[in-house]
Amino acid sequence: MSSLVIIIDAWSTWSCEYHVKDTMHRIVEFVGTDEVGAVALATYSTNDSNQIEQDEPFYSNSQQIFSNETQVDTLRRQWNDYIPVSTELTDRIISNMTLRENQFGFVALHPLQILYYCNCINPSIEDIYLTGFMWDKCVKDRNVGYVELNALNNAGMFSRKQNIFVKSDLTDALYGPVELDNDWVLVSDKKYLYNKN
């Protein structure tokens, strides 16, 4: 069993008032644990939804699996439609993290990319952790946020049922503490399972 950690909008441009740097350090620490086998960076552009950060540390891995090697033409066209930019939007705490030799990092901005990775590249993935900023908007509603991934899960589109988790100390809310509704079930200290059908 292996876990995928999705890091959403770990921007370098967050205002100091949000205190995201501490959370970013905790995300990097969690990625360093043996439980994590893969990391997907989901840094959405603040200017154009078709832009993708070319300076991301895992951009070349994504280019390889979503364009060069895939036989899925839709996936290839979708990846090639992105406009590569180099704005260093991802905070250096995240972009400079080191992965172990047995971990794989990639960029994913679309749920098809997460499906392809989990179903075809690494079918041992059973747990997906959502991390990043901000809980009440981006972590929830982005293309690879928990609402969309749960819908794919419930539709049976993953080759194996995924457990969608959040650790409440690995995300921040825009205003105040992270508030989890009744669809989140406490599994262990600060670890919650999304349980909406």
C-alpha positions, 0 to 999 in steps of 0.5 A: 500500500502506498500513499499519494500526497497532493499539494494544492496552491503552495504559492510563494505569494501568500500573505504573511498574515496566513502563516502558511510557512509552518504548514509547508514545513509540516507538509515537507516533513510528512512527505518524508515519511515512509507512508508517502510514495508519490507527490503531486504538485497542483500549483494553479496559476493566478493569471491563466488556468492554461498555464503550468509552472515549467520551473516546478521540480516535477515538471519533467516527470509529468512531461514524460508520463502525460505526453511522451510515454502515454498512449492516451491521446486525450491525456497527451493533448490535454497536457500539451495544451498547457502553456509552460511558464517560469514564475517560481509560483510554488514556494521554495519550501515546497519546490526545494523538498527532496524526495527519497529514491523510491518516491515519485513527484509530478505536477497534476492540475487535472483529475485525469492526470491523477486517475492515470497516475493511480490506475496506470503508473502506480496502481498500489496507491490506496490513500490520497492525502490532500494538503495545501492552501486554502482548505475552504476554497482551493483544497476543496474545489480545485480540479484535483480537490477533494470534491472532484476526487471523491466524485471520481472515487464514487463513480468507480473511476479509480481501479481501486477504491481510494481513501481520501484523507486530510491531516488538519495540520497540513492545510490552512483555512482562509479565515480561522481554523480548518473546519471539517463538516460531518463528511469527515471522520476522525481516524487518528490524531489530526487524520480525517477520512472523507466519507461522503457517498 
